[in-house]
């Protein structure tokens, strides 16, 4: 019993530590280093979690938060030069800010030198820095320092002198801190009733933490399971398509007949062998998925969705697969591999022989199944869920193996199954066009990351219009490939009907060249802000940038509130605004159905006086700017500390539909807003 309790406690502790690690992806330590009697260094050393980066010093004012040192007190000392950064600095062009962003990954060290001018010295201040990953940004964070020591023996006596900063009015006692905190962070209770019919909630109620309520909403959304179900269904579709290719379909009747003839006197044994054969196929492809997950690891698979080099590799891989389906060349494994496995299967008996026969199928059908498997694994690996490759491959293998078992159970179905023919080559070509279209999606991710501007939204749509237009012409018989059947003059009716649907989809995308939302492809196309020529202006601007003021206005108007925790230097916030808020439906709901409050966590407007507050972990923090105030609100009330962070609340500040972080998912965002409106009306 005691061991069980210890185990539960350890799991609980690991969970808490994991949550803290996610909230604080940058871990700073600070110390002073006496270089010589007349000089001292303040050294800030950071360890940065995988996937995150910390911005360097001296970025332009209209960019992300630069690493900046603020000296609040310097008695007997004065700063020497600027803050110096040491580490492997990366330079990446960002098309949102139109500048090169310099930042550090893994680790960085910042050093500020001070010249000692007195016999003793006191230095106090803080380092401000910004940190982001591919999906979110932390609010500007601080690392404080307060050091004293002895200077040269022949230096003059130290005189007390405060640094020329607006933060020098640091609080001196706890009572005044609590008083000023209450004044600055909340409204006076006298504003509780404004004389209107709607009662405005008190300030203390508006700032009340709702972390547990928000967690309950987010748990009930069930997004992860839906994602895995989607990957599984995608695997089923991929398996069915691979089944209909020339490498697999003709093998089915031969294999089933072999099992049934091998057990003439025992029909049940033939059925058992065919079912075992199907199970072996599932095991083989599942093993492939497990191998990929083991090689890359869960963390790497989660990073693939936004990793530019990997996306370039995926783009090239899918292009190669597409060309192989077009018949320009054939992907083949060495024939000796298949022969060796086949000979081994013939010389053995029992379950091992059946498993080796299934393995032979996997090798022989490689030229047809590899492109489908490649597309499936790429999509699964970049879904952000480490279990997705295994789930997707299970769906693929199940669909591929099921016909072998079904035809063994019902042999008469074999006579009704369609014969091999030119229709299977048509399926390969269609898959080639689909692979080529999906390849552009991965090139788009790399293009956005590096700021190349070679695949902006209109360029992407133009290429998709060409690809699907050619696919439509192929399906109705107006386009031919060299390996198509030359004797086939009329296309089958299903092919012509599918071709008309594809051509209609092509025409649907054309208005997107002028800024139409084209919601059916919004999940694949680059964000709207990358489009140079856009006739539609659906930009959304917040009505309020002050939490208390906006909440009062919403209560008087009888509307719910959408709080947008954002930042002037938040790259992903601009992406969300350009890709999601620009949608006409989203823009209409935000401007008409909600009161939109945008709170900028990097707003440098100073508060009337600094305020010392306590964090949830018991540590103290000094709020110096308006941005500090909003980041504290986000952490204290909602238990989150990154941007973008969107949450819908009622007029008492209670959540209505969970939270929404960076995801360019217009249907998901509309569902998020609709759920908030539905709960508000209740």
N, C-alpha and C positions, 0 to 999 in steps of 0.2 A: 504493500500500500504506500509505504514511504517512497519507494523508488518511483511509483507512478506519479506521486505528487511532485517529486523532483523533476521528473521528465516533463510534466505539464508546465511547471514553472520555467524550465529551460526553454520550452517552445514559446511560451508567452514572452519571455525576455528577448528571444531572437526576433519575434515578430515586432516588438516595440523598437528594438534597435534597427531593424530593417526599415520601419516607418520613419524613424529619425534620420536614417541615412538617405532616404529618398527626399526628405525635406531639406536637408543640408548637404548638398552634393560637393561643397568645397569646404575643406577643413584647414583652417589657418592656425599657425602658431607664431608668436612674436617674441623677440628678445632684443636686448641692446648689446652691442659689441663695442668695447672701448678700443679704438684703433690706436690711439696714442693719447697722452695727457690732454691734448687740445682738440680732440676729435672723437665723436661717438657715432656709431651707426645704429639705426633702428631697423631690424631685419624682420620682414614678414615672409614666412614660408608657407606655401599652400600645396596641399595634396588634392587633386581634382579627380572626381569619380569618372569612370568611363562614360563617354558620350557627352560629357559637359566640357565647356571651355570658359576661361576667364579672360575678359578683354584687357588689352594692354593699355599703356599710358598714352595720353596726348591724342585721342581720337577727336575729330571735329565735334563741335557742340551739338550739331543736329544728328549725331549718330548714337550708338549705344553708350551705356555708362562706362566711361574710362576709369582706370585705376587712378585715384587721386588721393594725395595726402593732405589732411587738414590739421594744422597746428593750433591748438586752443590756448596753450600756455607755453612760454619759453623764457624761463628765468635763468640768466647766466649762460644762455646758449642761443644760437640762431641757425636756421636751416642753411645748408650749403648746396646750391644747385637744385635740380629737380629730382623727382622720384625716379629711380632707375629700376628697370625690369630685367631680370636675368632668367633665361630659359630658351626653349625652342619656340620662337615666335612664328606663327603661321599668318600668311597674308591671303585673304580670300575676297574676291570681288563680290559685292552684294548689290543686286539690282533693285532692292527696296530702297536703300539709302543712297544708292548711286555712288558708292565709295568703297575703298578697300578696307575691310575690317581686319584688324590685327588682334590675335588672341593666342592663348596658351592652352594646351591640353596636358593632362597627366600631372604636371607640376609647374610651379613658377615661384620665383623669389623676387620680392620688391624691397629695395633698400633706399632709405632716406638718411643722408649725412647731416650731422649737426656740428657746428663749430662751437667749442666751449669758450665762453668769454669771461667767466667768473670763477672764483674759488670753488663754488658749488653750483650745481645746475639742477633745474627741474624742467622736464619736457612732458607735455601731455597733448594728446590729440587722437586722431583715428584715421585709418585707411578706409576709403570707400571704393567698392569694386562692383562690377556687374558680371553675372554668370548666366549662360544660356546653354541649352542643347538644341536639337533639331525641332523640338516640339514646344518648348516653353522657356521662359526666362525667370530667374529669381529677381525680386525687387532689389534695388541698390542696397547692398549690405555693408556693414562696417566692422572693422577690427580695431578695438581701442587699445591705447597704450598710455602708461603713466610711469615715468622713470625719473630717478634722481641719482646724483653721484657727486664726486669731487673732481674739480678741474685742476689746472696747473697751480703750483704753490705760489708763483709770482703773479697770478692773475688778480685783478681788483675784486673787491668785495661785491657779491651779487646783490643787485637791487631788484625788488619785486616789480615785474612788468607783465602785463597780460598781452597775449597775441591779439593783433588787430582783426578779430573775427566777430561775426554776429552771434556765435555760439558761446561767447565767453561768460554769459550770465548763467553759468551752471548752477544747479540747485544746491543749496547748502544744508537743508535738513529734510527729513522724511515728511513732516507734517505739511510743509509748503509744497512739496512734490505732489502729494495726494490732492491737495487743494487745486493746484494749477492743472493737474491731470484731469480732474473732473470738469474744470472750466473749459479746457481746450478740446477734450475728446467728446464732450456731449453738450447738448443744448440745455438751457435752463428749463426747469419743469413748468415755468410760466407759459411756455409755448404749447403746453399740452392741449389747450382749447383755444382755437382761433376765432370762435364765433360762428364757424360754418357748421353745416349739418354733420359733416364727417369728423369724427374725433381723431386728432393726430396723436399717435403714440408718443409716450415720453421718451426722452433721449436714452435713459437707462435701459428701456425695453428694446429700443432699436439696436443698441450695442450688445445686447445679451447674446452669449454664445449659442449657436445652433448646430454644433459639430455632429452630435449624435443623430439629430433629425436628418441632416444632410447625408450622413453615411447610410441611413436607412433607405433614403430615396435612391442613392447610387447603387446599393446592393440589389434593389428590386428591379433595376433596369435590365439586368441579364444580358448585357452586350456581348460578353465573352462567349457565352454558350451559343448565341446566334452566329457569331463569327465562325465558330468551329462547325456548326451545322452547315453554313454556307460553303466552307471548304470541303466538307464531306460530300455535299451535293455536287460541287464542282468536280470532285474526284469521280463520282458516279458517271457524270456526263463525259468526262475524259475517257473513262474506261469503255463506255459504250461506243464512243467515236473510234477509239483504237481497235475495238472489236470488229468494226466494219471496214478495216483497211485490208489491202491484199495480202499482208503478211500474216494475218490472224484468222480471218473468216474461213479461208479454204482449209485450214488445219482442223477446224471443229469437227466436221463429219468424219474425217479420217481418224482422228483421235478417239472419238466416241465409238466408232465401228470397231476399232482395234480392241478397246476394253470389252465390248460386248462379245466379240468373236473369241477373245482369249478365255472367256468363261462361258462357253456354250452350254455346259451342263449346269451351271450355277449362275442364273441371271442376277441374283442378288449380289454375288461377288463382283460382277461387272459393274453394277451400279455403285457398289462401295468403292471400287477402284476409281471410277470417274469422279465421285465426290471427293475422294482423297486427292486426286489430281487437282481439282479446283482449290481445295484447302492449301495444297502445296504452292500453288500460284500466289495465293494471298500471303503466305508466310514469306515467300521470296521477295515480293515487292515491299512488304512491311519491313523486312530486314534492311532493305535499301534505305527506307526512310529513317530507321533507327541509326543506321550508319552515318547518314548525313547529319542528324542531330548530334550524334556523339562527336563527330569531327569538328563541327563549328561550335557546339555548345549553345545552351539556351540564350545566354547574353548576346552572343554574336548574331544569332538568328533574329533577336529583337532589334538589333542595330541595322540589319540589312535593309529595312524599309527606307532608311534615309542615308545610307552609306553610298556616296557618289561613285567611288571606284567599283563597288559591287554592282551597282545599277548599270554602269557602262558595260561590265562583263555580261550581265544578264541581257542587255540590248544586243550585243554581238552574238551571244549564244542563240537567242531566238531568231535573229536574222539568218544564221546558218541553218537552223532547223527549218525555217520557212523555205529557203532555197532548196533544201533537200526534198521537201514535199512538192515543190514545183518541178522536180525532176532534173535539175541542173547537175546533181550528183547524188550518190546514195551513201548514206551512213551505214557502214558495215563493220561488224567485229570480225576478227580473223576467223576464217572458216574452220581452222584447226580446233578452235575452242569448241564449236558446236559438234564437230565430229568426235572429239575426245569424250565429251559428255554423253553423246548418243551411244558410243561404243560401251561406255561404262554402264549406261542404263540397260543395254542388251545383255551384258554379262552378269548382271545382278538380278535378284528377285525380291519380292516383297515390297514393303513401303519405300525402301531406298530406291528401287528401280522407278517407282512412280514419281518420287520426288525429283530424280535426275531427268525424267522425261519432261516434267514441268520446267525444270531449269533450262533444258534444251529449247523449249518453246520461247522462253524469255530471251535467249541468245539469238535464235533464228528471227524472231519478230522485232529485233532491236531497231532496224531501220524505220519501222512504222511507229513503234511505241515510244522510242526515245524522245522525239519532239513533243509528243503529248505529255509524257512524264516530265520533261524539262519545263514546259510551260506550267504544269500543275505545281511542281516543287518550287519554282520561282515565285509563283503567286502565294503559295503557302508559307514559304520562308519569309517573305516580306510582309506577311499579315501582322507581325508583331507578337505572335503566340508561338512559343517553342513547341507546343504539341501539334501545331497545324500540319507540318509535313507528314507525320504519322497518320493523322486522321484523314488527310487528303489521299494518301497512298492506300489506305484501307478501302476507301470508297472506290478508287480506281481498280484495285485488284479484285474487289468483290464483283464489280460489273464485268470485268474481264473473265473471271472464273465461273460465274453463274451459268452461262450457256452450256459449258461442258457438263455440268451436273444435271441441268434441266433436260438436255437432249438425251442423256443416259437414262433418266427416269422415264422420259416419254419419247422413245425412239421414232414414233410415227411423225413427230414434229419435224424431223430432218427432211422428210419428203416435201413439206410445205415451205421450208426455208428458202429464201431467194438464192439463186445460183450466183457464183462468182462472175464478175463481168466488169464493164467499163465504169459502172456506177461507183465502184470502190476507188478507182483512180480519181474520180470527181471529188470524193470525200477528202482525199489527200490534198488536192489543190485548194479546196475550201479551207481546210485547216492551215495551209500555208499562208493564205491571206490573213486569217485570224492571228496567226503567230506574228506576222509582220506588223499588224496593227498594235498588238500588245507590246511589241518591242519598243515602239515609240514612247509608250508610257514610261518605261524605265530610262530611256534617254532623257526624257523630260525632267526626271528627278535630278540627274546629274547636271543638266543644263541650268536648273534653278540654283543648285548648290554652288556652281562655279561662276554663275552670271555670264554665260557665253552669249545668251540671247539668240541662239540659233534655232530654237524651237519654242518661240512664243505662241500664245494661244491660237492666233490666226494661222500661223504656219502649221501647227499641229493639226488643226481642223482641215486645212487645205490638203495635207497628206492623207488624212483619213477619208476625205471626200474622194480622192483619187483611188485609194486602196479599195474602198467598198464599192465605188462606181465600177471598177474593173471586175470585182467579184460578181456584181450584179450582171454585167455583160457576159461573164463566163457562164453563169448559171442559165442564162436564156439562150446560150449558144452563139453569141456574137464574138467571143474571144476563144481562141484555141491554143493549147500547149502542144509541143512536139510529140509527147508521148500519149496524147489523147487518141481514142479510137477513130481512125480516118473514115471508117464506114458508117459512123453514126451521124446522120444528117439532121434528125429531129431530136430535140431534148425531151426527156420525160416531163409529164405535166407537173409532178411535185417540184422538179428542179426549176421549171419556169415560174411557178408560183412563188417559190422561195427567192428567186432572182428579182421578181417584182417587189417583194418586201424589202430586199436589200437596197434596191434602187430608190425606193421611197425613203428609206433611212438616210441614204446619201443626200437626197434633196432636203430632208429635214435639217441636216447639218449646215447647209449653205448659208442661211441667215446668221449663223454664228460668226461668220467672217466680219460682220458689221456690229457684233456685240450682243446678239440674241443669246439668252442663257443656255439653250440646248441642254436641259436638265438630264436627258438620257445619257449624256456623255460627260457630265460635269465631274464625275468621280475620276475620269481618266485624263481629261484635258488639263493643261496648265491653268493656274488661277486667272481670273478676269483681269487683274491688274497688269498682267504681262502683255495684254492686247493694246497695240498702239492706236488702232482705229476702232473706236467704240462710240456708236451713235446713242447708246442708252446711258444715262447718268442716274445710277441708283445708289449713289453714295449716301451713307447714313452718318449723322452727327448727333452726339448725345445732347439731350436737352439740359442736363445738369452735370457738373463736375464736382459737386459737393454732396456727400452722402446724406447728411441731415436735411439739407435744403431740398434735395430731390425727393426724399421720403415724405416730407411734409406736403410737397406739391402732389405727389401720387395719391396720398390719402384724401386730399381735398378733391382731386379729380375722380376718385373711385377706380383707380387703375392699378394693376400689379406693376412690379418694378423688375427690370432686368439690370443687374449690376455687372458692369464690365470692369474688372480689374486689369488695367493695361499699363502701358508705359510709352513715353515718347521714343525711347530707344529699343523697344521690343519688336524685333523683326517678325516673329510669328504672329504678333497682334495685327500688324499691317497685312500679313497674308490672310488671316481670318477675315478681316474687314473687306479685302479685295476679292476673296474667293467665295465667301459665304454671305456677308452682309449685302453684297451687291446684287444678290438674287432678288428679283422683284417681290416675291412672296415674303421672303425674310425681311426685306426693307419695309414692306407695308406693315407687318406685325410689330416691328420694333418702333416705328414712328406713330402708329395709330392705336395699337392695342396695349402697348407698354409705355411706361415712363423709363427712358433709358438714362442710366447714370454711369458715366465713365470716370473711374478713379485712377489717376496717374500716379503710380507708386514711385516714379522718379521725378516728380514735380519738386523743383528746388526752391520754391517759395518758402522763406523761413517762417516758422511759427513765431508768435510774439515772444516766446521764451522757450528754451528747451524743456522737455518733460521727461522725467525718468519713470519708466513703467516696468512691470515685471512680466516676463514671458511665462508661458505655460510650464516650462521646465524649471522655473524658479530663478533663472538668471535675470539680470537687469538690463535694460536697454534705454538709450537716450533718444528721444524723438526730437529732431531739430527742424525738419521741413514738413511741408504738407504731404509730400510723398511718403515720408516715414509714418505719418499718421494713417494713411490709407493702407500701407503694407501691414501695419500693426492691426488694423481692423480686419483685414483678410485673414491673418493668422489667428487672431484671438477669437473672432466670431465664427469663422468658417473652417478653421483648422487647415488652411492651405497657404502655401508661400511660393507661388510661381505665377507667371503670366504667359498667355492669356488665361483668365479664369472667369467664367460667366456663371451666374447663379440667379434664378428667379425667386423673388420673395414677395410676400403679401405686405400689407400696410403696417404690420407689426414687426416686420423684419424676419419672418419665419419662411423657410424654403418651401417652394411649390413644386419643383420638378427636378431636384438633384442639381448637379453641376455639369458644366461642359467645358472641356479644355481644348487645346489645339487639335482640330480635326477638320479637314476641308470636306465635310459631309453635309451637303445641303438638306437632303431628306432627314438625316438624323437631327440636324439643328431645328428644322421645322417641327419635328416630333417633340423635341425638348421645349420649344416655345408653346406649342399647342397643349402639352400636358400642364404647363404652368397656368395657362388661361383656364383650362378645364377645372383645375383644383381651386383656382381663385373664385370662379363662379359658384363652386359648391359652398 
